[in-house]
């Protein structure tokens, strides 16, 4: 079985799995920058090749974790080719 690392980001009460190719270290830097500048929207791609935009402020709780999961070839990070959830019905 082929595996891959899956990064989960929890923002307050919402959780997202980052798309493959989404750099968690770089995302963490953008979140820290948003906090240091008084807040702002931070965008990233999640599993299903969807884009997410989150308003980050000094009171946003952020947890980033990594786990090993079975490889999913659909998880390319390309938001032009979404999959999962309601997209599977198309």
mmCIF file as gemmi writes it, N, C-alpha and C atoms, coordinates in Angstrom:
data_model
loop_
_atom_site.group_PDB
_atom_site.id
_atom_site.type_symbol
_atom_site.label_atom_id
_atom_site.label_alt_id
_atom_site.label_comp_id
_atom_site.label_asym_id
_atom_site.label_entity_id
_atom_site.label_seq_id
_atom_site.pdbx_PDB_ins_code
_atom_site.Cartn_x
_atom_site.Cartn_y
_atom_site.Cartn_z
_atom_site.occupancy
_atom_site.B_iso_or_equiv
_atom_site.pdbx_formal_charge
_atom_site.auth_seq_id
_atom_site.auth_asym_id
_atom_site.pdbx_PDB_model_num
ATOM 1 N N . UNK Axp A 1 ? 0.848 -1.178 0 1 0 ? 1 A 1
ATOM 2 C CA . UNK Axp A 1 ? 0 0 0 1 0 ? 1 A 1
ATOM 3 C C . UNK Axp A 1 ? 0.894 1.242 0 1 0 ? 1 A 1
ATOM 4 N N . UNK Axp A 2 ? 0.593 2.161 -0.896 1 0 ? 2 A 1
ATOM 5 C CA . UNK Axp A 2 ? 1.328 3.425 -0.973 1 0 ? 2 A 1
ATOM 6 C C . UNK Axp A 2 ? 0.687 4.425 -0.014 1 0 ? 2 A 1
ATOM 7 N N . UNK Axp A 3 ? 1.52 5.163 0.714 1 0 ? 3 A 1
ATOM 8 C CA . UNK Axp A 3 ? 0.999 6.12 1.684 1 0 ? 3 A 1
ATOM 9 C C . UNK Axp A 3 ? 1.491 7.529 1.378 1 0 ? 3 A 1
ATOM 10 N N . UNK Axp A 4 ? 0.886 8.486 2.057 1 0 ? 4 A 1
ATOM 11 C CA . UNK Axp A 4 ? 1.285 9.89 1.927 1 0 ? 4 A 1
ATOM 12 C C . UNK Axp A 4 ? 1.019 10.582 3.257 1 0 ? 4 A 1
ATOM 13 N N . UNK Axp A 5 ? 1.66 11.712 3.453 1 0 ? 5 A 1
ATOM 14 C CA . UNK Axp A 5 ? 1.413 12.514 4.649 1 0 ? 5 A 1
ATOM 15 C C . UNK Axp A 5 ? 0.171 13.361 4.409 1 0 ? 5 A 1
ATOM 16 N N . UNK Axp A 6 ? -0.703 13.428 5.397 1 0 ? 6 A 1
ATOM 17 C CA . UNK Axp A 6 ? -1.911 14.245 5.317 1 0 ? 6 A 1
ATOM 18 C C . UNK Axp A 6 ? -1.837 15.248 6.456 1 0 ? 6 A 1
ATOM 19 N N . UNK Axp A 7 ? -1.905 16.524 6.122 1 0 ? 7 A 1
ATOM 20 C CA . UNK Axp A 7 ? -1.826 17.587 7.124 1 0 ? 7 A 1
ATOM 21 C C . UNK Axp A 7 ? -3.221 18.11 7.425 1 0 ? 7 A 1
ATOM 22 N N . UNK Axp A 8 ? -3.535 18.16 8.711 1 0 ? 8 A 1
ATOM 23 C CA . UNK Axp A 8 ? -4.835 18.666 9.17 1 0 ? 8 A 1
ATOM 24 C C . UNK Axp A 8 ? -4.603 20.017 9.839 1 0 ? 8 A 1
ATOM 25 N N . UNK Axp A 9 ? -5.443 20.989 9.508 1 0 ? 9 A 1
ATOM 26 C CA . UNK Axp A 9 ? -5.394 22.28 10.182 1 0 ? 9 A 1
ATOM 27 C C . UNK Axp A 9 ? -6.751 22.523 10.83 1 0 ? 9 A 1
ATOM 28 N N . UNK Axp A 10 ? -6.721 22.817 12.117 1 0 ? 10 A 1
ATOM 29 C CA . UNK Axp A 10 ? -7.936 23.149 12.858 1 0 ? 10 A 1
ATOM 30 C C . UNK Axp A 10 ? -7.894 24.637 13.16 1 0 ? 10 A 1
ATOM 31 N N . UNK Axp A 11 ? -8.948 25.324 12.764 1 0 ? 11 A 1
ATOM 32 C CA . UNK Axp A 11 ? -9.069 26.767 12.972 1 0 ? 11 A 1
ATOM 33 C C . UNK Axp A 11 ? -10.334 27 13.776 1 0 ? 11 A 1
ATOM 34 N N . UNK Axp A 12 ? -10.154 27.336 15.051 1 0 ? 12 A 1
ATOM 35 C CA . UNK Axp A 12 ? -11.275 27.421 15.98 1 0 ? 12 A 1
ATOM 36 C C . UNK Axp A 12 ? -12.033 26.098 15.939 1 0 ? 12 A 1
ATOM 37 N N . UNK Axp A 13 ? -13.264 26.059 15.477 1 0 ? 13 A 1
ATOM 38 C CA . UNK Axp A 13 ? -14.038 24.815 15.485 1 0 ? 13 A 1
ATOM 39 C C . UNK Axp A 13 ? -14.131 24.151 14.116 1 0 ? 13 A 1
ATOM 40 N N . UNK Axp A 14 ? -13.404 24.66 13.125 1 0 ? 14 A 1
ATOM 41 C CA . UNK Axp A 14 ? -13.417 24.074 11.783 1 0 ? 14 A 1
ATOM 42 C C . UNK Axp A 14 ? -12.106 23.344 11.529 1 0 ? 14 A 1
ATOM 43 N N . UNK Axp A 15 ? -12.195 22.187 10.868 1 0 ? 15 A 1
ATOM 44 C CA . UNK Axp A 15 ? -11.003 21.42 10.53 1 0 ? 15 A 1
ATOM 45 C C . UNK Axp A 15 ? -10.958 21.178 9.034 1 0 ? 15 A 1
ATOM 46 N N . UNK Axp A 16 ? -9.741 21.207 8.492 1 0 ? 16 A 1
ATOM 47 C CA . UNK Axp A 16 ? -9.524 20.974 7.068 1 0 ? 16 A 1
ATOM 48 C C . UNK Axp A 16 ? -8.297 20.089 6.903 1 0 ? 16 A 1
ATOM 49 N N . UNK Axp A 17 ? -8.321 19.227 5.872 1 0 ? 17 A 1
ATOM 50 C CA . UNK Axp A 17 ? -7.136 18.493 5.459 1 0 ? 17 A 1
ATOM 51 C C . UNK Axp A 17 ? -6.532 19.254 4.293 1 0 ? 17 A 1
ATOM 52 N N . UNK Axp A 18 ? -5.26 19.605 4.391 1 0 ? 18 A 1
ATOM 53 C CA . UNK Axp A 18 ? -4.608 20.34 3.311 1 0 ? 18 A 1
ATOM 54 C C . UNK Axp A 18 ? -4.404 19.441 2.104 1 0 ? 18 A 1
ATOM 55 N N . UNK Axp A 19 ? -4.544 20.01 0.915 1 0 ? 19 A 1
ATOM 56 C CA . UNK Axp A 19 ? -4.274 19.287 -0.329 1 0 ? 19 A 1
ATOM 57 C C . UNK Axp A 19 ? -2.783 18.977 -0.411 1 0 ? 19 A 1
ATOM 58 N N . UNK Axp A 20 ? -2.456 17.885 -1.1 1 0 ? 20 A 1
ATOM 59 C CA . UNK Axp A 20 ? -1.052 17.581 -1.337 1 0 ? 20 A 1
ATOM 60 C C . UNK Axp A 20 ? -0.431 18.748 -2.08 1 0 ? 20 A 1
ATOM 61 N N . UNK Axp A 21 ? 0.774 19.102 -1.734 1 0 ? 21 A 1
ATOM 62 C CA . UNK Axp A 21 ? 1.43 20.23 -2.379 1 0 ? 21 A 1
ATOM 63 C C . UNK Axp A 21 ? 1.223 21.532 -1.628 1 0 ? 21 A 1
ATOM 64 N N . UNK Axp A 22 ? 0.277 21.565 -0.695 1 0 ? 22 A 1
ATOM 65 C CA . UNK Axp A 22 ? 0.08 22.758 0.14 1 0 ? 22 A 1
ATOM 66 C C . UNK Axp A 22 ? 1.137 22.7 1.242 1 0 ? 22 A 1
ATOM 67 N N . UNK Axp A 23 ? 2.034 23.654 1.254 1 0 ? 23 A 1
ATOM 68 C CA . UNK Axp A 23 ? 3.17 23.678 2.172 1 0 ? 23 A 1
ATOM 69 C C . UNK Axp A 23 ? 2.719 24.165 3.548 1 0 ? 23 A 1
ATOM 70 N N . UNK Axp A 24 ? 2.702 23.261 4.537 1 0 ? 24 A 1
ATOM 71 C CA . UNK Axp A 24 ? 2.224 23.607 5.88 1 0 ? 24 A 1
ATOM 72 C C . UNK Axp A 24 ? 3.124 24.636 6.554 1 0 ? 24 A 1
ATOM 73 N N . UNK Axp A 25 ? 4.424 24.567 6.329 1 0 ? 25 A 1
ATOM 74 C CA . UNK Axp A 25 ? 5.35 25.534 6.93 1 0 ? 25 A 1
ATOM 75 C C . UNK Axp A 25 ? 5.099 26.926 6.356 1 0 ? 25 A 1
ATOM 76 N N . UNK Axp A 26 ? 4.903 27.004 5.045 1 0 ? 26 A 1
ATOM 77 C CA . UNK Axp A 26 ? 4.631 28.287 4.394 1 0 ? 26 A 1
ATOM 78 C C . UNK Axp A 26 ? 3.273 28.832 4.841 1 0 ? 26 A 1
ATOM 79 N N . UNK Axp A 27 ? 2.279 27.95 4.971 1 0 ? 27 A 1
ATOM 80 C CA . UNK Axp A 27 ? 0.956 28.362 5.439 1 0 ? 27 A 1
ATOM 81 C C . UNK Axp A 27 ? 1.041 28.897 6.866 1 0 ? 27 A 1
ATOM 82 N N . UNK Axp A 28 ? 1.798 28.21 7.701 1 0 ? 28 A 1
ATOM 83 C CA . UNK Axp A 28 ? 1.981 28.689 9.072 1 0 ? 28 A 1
ATOM 84 C C . UNK Axp A 28 ? 2.59 30.091 9.082 1 0 ? 28 A 1
ATOM 85 N N . UNK Axp A 29 ? 3.545 30.335 8.202 1 0 ? 29 A 1
ATOM 86 C CA . UNK Axp A 29 ? 4.139 31.663 8.089 1 0 ? 29 A 1
ATOM 87 C C . UNK Axp A 29 ? 3.125 32.716 7.679 1 0 ? 29 A 1
ATOM 88 N N . UNK Axp A 30 ? 2.235 32.367 6.737 1 0 ? 30 A 1
ATOM 89 C CA . UNK Axp A 30 ? 1.202 33.321 6.312 1 0 ? 30 A 1
ATOM 90 C C . UNK Axp A 30 ? 0.2 33.599 7.427 1 0 ? 30 A 1
ATOM 91 N N . UNK Axp A 31 ? -0.095 32.576 8.234 1 0 ? 31 A 1
ATOM 92 C CA . UNK Axp A 31 ? -0.993 32.764 9.374 1 0 ? 31 A 1
ATOM 93 C C . UNK Axp A 31 ? -0.336 33.673 10.404 1 0 ? 31 A 1
ATOM 94 N N . UNK Axp A 32 ? 0.933 33.42 10.705 1 0 ? 32 A 1
ATOM 95 C CA . UNK Axp A 32 ? 1.655 34.263 11.663 1 0 ? 32 A 1
ATOM 96 C C . UNK Axp A 32 ? 1.729 35.707 11.171 1 0 ? 32 A 1
ATOM 97 N N . UNK Axp A 33 ? 1.964 35.889 9.878 1 0 ? 33 A 1
ATOM 98 C CA . UNK Axp A 33 ? 2.023 37.236 9.301 1 0 ? 33 A 1
ATOM 99 C C . UNK Axp A 33 ? 0.675 37.948 9.431 1 0 ? 33 A 1
ATOM 100 N N . UNK Axp A 34 ? -0.413 37.223 9.178 1 0 ? 34 A 1
ATOM 101 C CA . UNK Axp A 34 ? -1.745 37.826 9.305 1 0 ? 34 A 1
ATOM 102 C C . UNK Axp A 34 ? -1.988 38.284 10.741 1 0 ? 34 A 1
ATOM 103 N N . UNK Axp A 35 ? -1.568 37.479 11.699 1 0 ? 35 A 1
ATOM 104 C CA . UNK Axp A 35 ? -1.748 37.849 13.108 1 0 ? 35 A 1
ATOM 105 C C . UNK Axp A 35 ? -0.905 39.074 13.447 1 0 ? 35 A 1
ATOM 106 N N . UNK Axp A 36 ? 0.338 39.098 12.989 1 0 ? 36 A 1
ATOM 107 C CA . UNK Axp A 36 ? 1.247 40.205 13.3 1 0 ? 36 A 1
ATOM 108 C C . UNK Axp A 36 ? 0.794 41.522 12.688 1 0 ? 36 A 1
ATOM 109 N N . UNK Axp A 37 ? 0.049 41.458 11.594 1 0 ? 37 A 1
ATOM 110 C CA . UNK Axp A 37 ? -0.407 42.686 10.935 1 0 ? 37 A 1
ATOM 111 C C . UNK Axp A 37 ? -1.825 43.078 11.352 1 0 ? 37 A 1
ATOM 112 N N . UNK Axp A 38 ? -2.344 42.438 12.388 1 0 ? 38 A 1
ATOM 113 C CA . UNK Axp A 38 ? -3.664 42.806 12.89 1 0 ? 38 A 1
ATOM 114 C C . UNK Axp A 38 ? -4.798 41.963 12.35 1 0 ? 38 A 1
ATOM 115 N N . UNK Axp A 39 ? -4.503 40.961 11.548 1 0 ? 39 A 1
ATOM 116 C CA . UNK Axp A 39 ? -5.519 40.053 11.01 1 0 ? 39 A 1
ATOM 117 C C . UNK Axp A 39 ? -5.684 40.2 9.514 1 0 ? 39 A 1
ATOM 118 N N . UNK Axp A 40 ? -6.244 39.178 8.91 1 0 ? 40 A 1
ATOM 119 C CA . UNK Axp A 40 ? -6.49 39.185 7.473 1 0 ? 40 A 1
ATOM 120 C C . UNK Axp A 40 ? -6.884 37.803 6.993 1 0 ? 40 A 1
ATOM 121 N N . UNK Axp A 41 ? -7.329 37.74 5.747 1 0 ? 41 A 1
ATOM 122 C CA . UNK Axp A 41 ? -7.704 36.465 5.153 1 0 ? 41 A 1
ATOM 123 C C . UNK Axp A 41 ? -6.466 35.717 4.678 1 0 ? 41 A 1
ATOM 124 N N . UNK Axp A 42 ? -6.453 34.41 4.938 1 0 ? 42 A 1
ATOM 125 C CA . UNK Axp A 42 ? -5.4 33.518 4.473 1 0 ? 42 A 1
ATOM 126 C C . UNK Axp A 42 ? -6.085 32.447 3.637 1 0 ? 42 A 1
ATOM 127 N N . UNK Axp A 43 ? -5.569 32.219 2.429 1 0 ? 43 A 1
ATOM 128 C CA . UNK Axp A 43 ? -6.156 31.227 1.528 1 0 ? 43 A 1
ATOM 129 C C . UNK Axp A 43 ? -5.258 30.007 1.418 1 0 ? 43 A 1
ATOM 130 N N . UNK Axp A 44 ? -5.895 28.838 1.258 1 0 ? 44 A 1
ATOM 131 C CA . UNK Axp A 44 ? -5.151 27.598 1.068 1 0 ? 44 A 1
ATOM 132 C C . UNK Axp A 44 ? -6.054 26.584 0.38 1 0 ? 44 A 1
ATOM 133 N N . UNK Axp A 45 ? -5.446 25.518 -0.169 1 0 ? 45 A 1
ATOM 134 C CA . UNK Axp A 45 ? -6.192 24.456 -0.848 1 0 ? 45 A 1
ATOM 135 C C . UNK Axp A 45 ? -6.343 23.271 0.088 1 0 ? 45 A 1
ATOM 136 N N . UNK Axp A 46 ? -7.527 22.648 0.039 1 0 ? 46 A 1
ATOM 137 C CA . UNK Axp A 46 ? -7.812 21.503 0.897 1 0 ? 46 A 1
ATOM 138 C C . UNK Axp A 46 ? -8.103 20.277 0.043 1 0 ? 46 A 1
ATOM 139 N N . UNK Axp A 47 ? -8.126 19.113 0.71 1 0 ? 47 A 1
ATOM 140 C CA . UNK Axp A 47 ? -8.455 17.865 0.032 1 0 ? 47 A 1
ATOM 141 C C . UNK Axp A 47 ? -9.781 18.043 -0.691 1 0 ? 47 A 1
ATOM 142 N N . UNK Axp A 48 ? -9.845 17.543 -1.89 1 0 ? 48 A 1
ATOM 143 C CA . UNK Axp A 48 ? -11.002 17.76 -2.747 1 0 ? 48 A 1
ATOM 144 C C . UNK Axp A 48 ? -10.706 18.858 -3.746 1 0 ? 48 A 1
ATOM 145 N N . UNK Axp A 49 ? -9.478 19.385 -3.662 1 0 ? 49 A 1
ATOM 146 C CA . UNK Axp A 49 ? -9.02 20.449 -4.566 1 0 ? 49 A 1
ATOM 147 C C . UNK Axp A 49 ? -9.923 21.671 -4.489 1 0 ? 49 A 1
ATOM 148 N N . UNK Axp A 50 ? -10.31 22.026 -3.261 1 0 ? 50 A 1
ATOM 149 C CA . UNK Axp A 50 ? -11.13 23.215 -3.041 1 0 ? 50 A 1
ATOM 150 C C . UNK Axp A 50 ? -10.282 24.3 -2.394 1 0 ? 50 A 1
ATOM 151 N N . UNK Axp A 51 ? -10.595 25.541 -2.701 1 0 ? 51 A 1
ATOM 152 C CA . UNK Axp A 51 ? -9.919 26.679 -2.077 1 0 ? 51 A 1
ATOM 153 C C . UNK Axp A 51 ? -10.708 27.119 -0.851 1 0 ? 51 A 1
ATOM 154 N N . UNK Axp A 52 ? -9.981 27.462 0.205 1 0 ? 52 A 1
ATOM 155 C CA . UNK Axp A 52 ? -10.585 27.946 1.444 1 0 ? 52 A 1
ATOM 156 C C . UNK Axp A 52 ? -9.924 29.268 1.791 1 0 ? 52 A 1
ATOM 157 N N . UNK Axp A 53 ? -10.713 30.214 2.249 1 0 ? 53 A 1
ATOM 158 C CA . UNK Axp A 53 ? -10.21 31.508 2.698 1 0 ? 53 A 1
ATOM 159 C C . UNK Axp A 53 ? -10.717 31.718 4.12 1 0 ? 53 A 1
ATOM 160 N N . UNK Axp A 54 ? -9.789 31.907 5.061 1 0 ? 54 A 1
ATOM 161 C CA . UNK Axp A 54 ? -10.134 32.009 6.475 1 0 ? 54 A 1
ATOM 162 C C . UNK Axp A 54 ? -9.651 33.343 7.021 1 0 ? 54 A 1
ATOM 163 N N . UNK Axp A 55 ? -10.511 34.02 7.764 1 0 ? 55 A 1
ATOM 164 C CA . UNK Axp A 55 ? -10.122 35.26 8.425 1 0 ? 55 A 1
ATOM 165 C C . UNK Axp A 55 ? -9.36 34.904 9.698 1 0 ? 55 A 1
ATOM 166 N N . UNK Axp A 56 ? -8.092 35.288 9.734 1 0 ? 56 A 1
ATOM 167 C CA . UNK Axp A 56 ? -7.214 35.002 10.862 1 0 ? 56 A 1
ATOM 168 C C . UNK Axp A 56 ? -7.057 36.266 11.695 1 0 ? 56 A 1
ATOM 169 N N . UNK Axp A 57 ? -7.176 36.124 13.018 1 0 ? 57 A 1
ATOM 170 C CA . UNK Axp A 57 ? -6.967 37.258 13.925 1 0 ? 57 A 1
ATOM 171 C C . UNK Axp A 57 ? -6.17 36.774 15.136 1 0 ? 57 A 1
ATOM 172 N N . UNK Axp A 58 ? -5.909 37.664 16.059 1 0 ? 58 A 1
ATOM 173 C CA . UNK Axp A 58 ? -5.123 37.308 17.243 1 0 ? 58 A 1
ATOM 174 C C . UNK Axp A 58 ? -5.857 36.336 18.165 1 0 ? 58 A 1
ATOM 175 N N . UNK Axp A 59 ? -7.149 36.148 17.983 1 0 ? 59 A 1
ATOM 176 C CA . UNK Axp A 59 ? -7.903 35.223 18.831 1 0 ? 59 A 1
ATOM 177 C C . UNK Axp A 59 ? -8.234 33.905 18.119 1 0 ? 59 A 1
ATOM 178 N N . UNK Axp A 60 ? -7.741 33.713 16.903 1 0 ? 60 A 1
ATOM 179 C CA . UNK Axp A 60 ? -7.97 32.468 16.168 1 0 ? 60 A 1
ATOM 180 C C . UNK Axp A 60 ? -7.095 31.368 16.757 1 0 ? 60 A 1
ATOM 181 N N . UNK Axp A 61 ? -7.711 30.239 17.113 1 0 ? 61 A 1
ATOM 182 C CA . UNK Axp A 61 ? -6.955 29.081 17.594 1 0 ? 61 A 1
ATOM 183 C C . UNK Axp A 61 ? -6.576 28.229 16.389 1 0 ? 61 A 1
ATOM 184 N N . UNK Axp A 62 ? -5.288 27.942 16.24 1 0 ? 62 A 1
ATOM 185 C CA . UNK Axp A 62 ? -4.792 27.183 15.094 1 0 ? 62 A 1
ATOM 186 C C . UNK Axp A 62 ? -3.999 25.979 15.598 1 0 ? 62 A 1
ATOM 187 N N . UNK Axp A 63 ? -4.346 24.783 15.094 1 0 ? 63 A 1
ATOM 188 C CA . UNK Axp A 63 ? -3.592 23.568 15.385 1 0 ? 63 A 1
ATOM 189 C C . UNK Axp A 63 ? -3.297 22.895 14.053 1 0 ? 63 A 1
ATOM 190 N N . UNK Axp A 64 ? -2.024 22.56 13.816 1 0 ? 64 A 1
ATOM 191 C CA . UNK Axp A 64 ? -1.616 21.865 12.594 1 0 ? 64 A 1
ATOM 192 C C . UNK Axp A 64 ? -1.023 20.524 13.008 1 0 ? 64 A 1
ATOM 193 N N . UNK Axp A 65 ? -1.528 19.436 12.409 1 0 ? 65 A 1
ATOM 194 C CA . UNK Axp A 65 ? -1.009 18.102 12.708 1 0 ? 65 A 1
ATOM 195 C C . UNK Axp A 65 ? -0.824 17.326 11.409 1 0 ? 65 A 1
ATOM 196 N N . UNK Axp A 66 ? 0.032 16.293 11.469 1 0 ? 66 A 1
ATOM 197 C CA . UNK Axp A 66 ? 0.341 15.484 10.282 1 0 ? 66 A 1
ATOM 198 C C . UNK Axp A 66 ? 0.139 14.014 10.629 1 0 ? 66 A 1
ATOM 199 N N . UNK Axp A 67 ? -0.487 13.268 9.697 1 0 ? 67 A 1
ATOM 200 C CA . UNK Axp A 67 ? -0.666 11.829 9.867 1 0 ? 67 A 1
ATOM 201 C C . UNK Axp A 67 ? -0.362 11.132 8.544 1 0 ? 67 A 1
ATOM 202 N N . UNK Axp A 68 ? -0.113 9.834 8.597 1 0 ? 68 A 1
ATOM 203 C CA . UNK Axp A 68 ? 0.135 9.037 7.401 1 0 ? 68 A 1
ATOM 204 C C . UNK Axp A 68 ? -1.165 8.352 6.994 1 0 ? 68 A 1
ATOM 205 N N . UNK Axp A 69 ? -1.532 8.499 5.705 1 0 ? 69 A 1
ATOM 206 C CA . UNK Axp A 69 ? -2.768 7.915 5.186 1 0 ? 69 A 1
ATOM 207 C C . UNK Axp A 69 ? -2.487 7.206 3.865 1 0 ? 69 A 1
ATOM 208 N N . UNK Axp A 70 ? -3.457 6.431 3.4 1 0 ? 70 A 1
ATOM 209 C CA . UNK Axp A 70 ? -3.337 5.77 2.105 1 0 ? 70 A 1
ATOM 210 C C . UNK Axp A 70 ? -3.313 6.82 0.994 1 0 ? 70 A 1
ATOM 211 N N . UNK Axp A 71 ? -2.48 6.615 -0.001 1 0 ? 71 A 1
ATOM 212 C CA . UNK Axp A 71 ? -2.321 7.545 -1.119 1 0 ? 71 A 1
ATOM 213 C C . UNK Axp A 71 ? -3.629 7.694 -1.886 1 0 ? 71 A 1
ATOM 214 N N . UNK Axp A 72 ? -3.974 8.929 -2.254 1 0 ? 72 A 1
ATOM 215 C CA . UNK Axp A 72 ? -5.164 9.228 -3.061 1 0 ? 72 A 1
ATOM 216 C C . UNK Axp A 72 ? -4.714 10.055 -4.26 1 0 ? 72 A 1
ATOM 217 N N . UNK Axp A 73 ? -4.704 9.449 -5.442 1 0 ? 73 A 1
ATOM 218 C CA . UNK Axp A 73 ? -4.202 10.114 -6.652 1 0 ? 73 A 1
ATOM 219 C C . UNK Axp A 73 ? -5.038 11.323 -7.046 1 0 ? 73 A 1
ATOM 220 N N . UNK Axp A 74 ? -6.281 11.41 -6.568 1 0 ? 74 A 1
ATOM 221 C CA . UNK Axp A 74 ? -7.128 12.557 -6.916 1 0 ? 74 A 1
ATOM 222 C C . UNK Axp A 74 ? -6.686 13.83 -6.215 1 0 ? 74 A 1
ATOM 223 N N . UNK Axp A 75 ? -5.96 13.694 -5.125 1 0 ? 75 A 1
ATOM 224 C CA . UNK Axp A 75 ? -5.578 14.833 -4.288 1 0 ? 75 A 1
ATOM 225 C C . UNK Axp A 75 ? -4.367 15.542 -4.888 1 0 ? 75 A 1
ATOM 226 N N . UNK Axp A 76 ? -4.629 16.366 -5.9 1 0 ? 76 A 1
ATOM 227 C CA . UNK Axp A 76 ? -3.548 17.047 -6.626 1 0 ? 76 A 1
ATOM 228 C C . UNK Axp A 76 ? -3.373 18.497 -6.21 1 0 ? 76 A 1
ATOM 229 N N . UNK Axp A 77 ? -4.344 19.065 -5.514 1 0 ? 77 A 1
ATOM 230 C CA . UNK Axp A 77 ? -4.299 20.48 -5.15 1 0 ? 77 A 1
ATOM 231 C C . UNK Axp A 77 ? -4.796 21.392 -6.251 1 0 ? 77 A 1
ATOM 232 N N . UNK Axp A 78 ? -5.261 20.821 -7.357 1 0 ? 78 A 1
ATOM 233 C CA . UNK Axp A 78 ? -5.738 21.608 -8.499 1 0 ? 78 A 1
ATOM 234 C C . UNK Axp A 78 ? -7.208 21.959 -8.292 1 0 ? 78 A 1
ATOM 235 N N . UNK Axp A 79 ? -7.496 23.224 -7.931 1 0 ? 79 A 1
ATOM 236 C CA . UNK Axp A 79 ? -8.876 23.622 -7.646 1 0 ? 79 A 1
ATOM 237 C C . UNK Axp A 79 ? -9.765 23.621 -8.885 1 0 ? 79 A 1
ATOM 238 N N . UNK Axp A 80 ? -9.175 23.473 -10.075 1 0 ? 80 A 1
ATOM 239 C CA . UNK Axp A 80 ? -9.969 23.384 -11.3 1 0 ? 80 A 1
ATOM 240 C C . UNK Axp A 80 ? -10.576 21.987 -11.459 1 0 ? 80 A 1
ATOM 241 N N . UNK Axp A 81 ? -10.112 21.022 -10.64 1 0 ? 81 A 1
ATOM 242 C CA . UNK Axp A 81 ? -10.604 19.647 -10.711 1 0 ? 81 A 1
ATOM 243 C C . UNK Axp A 81 ? -11.022 19.202 -9.306 1 0 ? 81 A 1
ATOM 244 N N . UNK Axp A 82 ? -12.127 19.761 -8.779 1 0 ? 82 A 1
ATOM 245 C CA . UNK Axp A 82 ? -12.554 19.395 -7.425 1 0 ? 82 A 1
ATOM 246 C C . UNK Axp A 82 ? -13.164 17.999 -7.387 1 0 ? 82 A 1
ATOM 247 N N . UNK Axp A 83 ? -13.146 17.398 -6.223 1 0 ? 83 A 1
ATOM 248 C CA . UNK Axp A 83 ? -13.806 16.108 -6.015 1 0 ? 83 A 1
ATOM 249 C C . UNK Axp A 83 ? -14.228 16.024 -4.554 1 0 ? 83 A 1
ATOM 250 N N . UNK Axp A 84 ? -15.091 15.065 -4.258 1 0 ? 84 A 1
ATOM 251 C CA . UNK Axp A 84 ? -15.543 14.856 -2.889 1 0 ? 84 A 1
ATOM 252 C C . UNK Axp A 84 ? -16.836 15.601 -2.621 1 0 ? 84 A 1
ATOM 253 N N . UNK Axp A 85 ? -17.614 15.071 -1.686 1 0 ? 85 A 1
ATOM 254 C CA . UNK Axp A 85 ? -18.86 15.722 -1.288 1 0 ? 85 A 1
ATOM 255 C C . UNK Axp A 85 ? -19.788 15.931 -2.457 1 0 ? 85 A 1
ATOM 256 N N . UNK Axp A 86 ? -20.34 17.143 -2.545 1 0 ? 86 A 1
ATOM 257 C CA . UNK Axp A 86 ? -21.31 17.439 -3.603 1 0 ? 86 A 1
ATOM 258 C C . UNK Axp A 86 ? -20.697 17.354 -4.995 1 0 ? 86 A 1
ATOM 259 N N . UNK Axp A 87 ? -19.38 17.457 -5.104 1 0 ? 87 A 1
ATOM 260 C CA . UNK Axp A 87 ? -18.739 17.388 -6.415 1 0 ? 87 A 1
ATOM 261 C C . UNK Axp A 87 ? -18.816 15.985 -7.008 1 0 ? 87 A 1
ATOM 262 N N . UNK Axp A 88 ? -18.93 14.952 -6.176 1 0 ? 88 A 1
ATOM 263 C CA . UNK Axp A 88 ? -19.045 13.59 -6.68 1 0 ? 88 A 1
ATOM 264 C C . UNK Axp A 88 ? -20.369 13.359 -7.4 1 0 ? 88 A 1
ATOM 265 N N . UNK Axp A 89 ? -21.345 14.233 -7.196 1 0 ? 89 A 1
ATOM 266 C CA . UNK Axp A 89 ? -22.654 14.064 -7.817 1 0 ? 89 A 1
ATOM 267 C C . UNK Axp A 89 ? -22.7 14.598 -9.241 1 0 ? 89 A 1
ATOM 268 N N . UNK Axp A 90 ? -21.686 15.329 -9.659 1 0 ? 90 A 1
ATOM 269 C CA . UNK Axp A 90 ? -21.682 15.916 -11.003 1 0 ? 90 A 1
ATOM 270 C C . UNK Axp A 90 ? -21.388 14.892 -12.063 1 0 ? 90 A 1
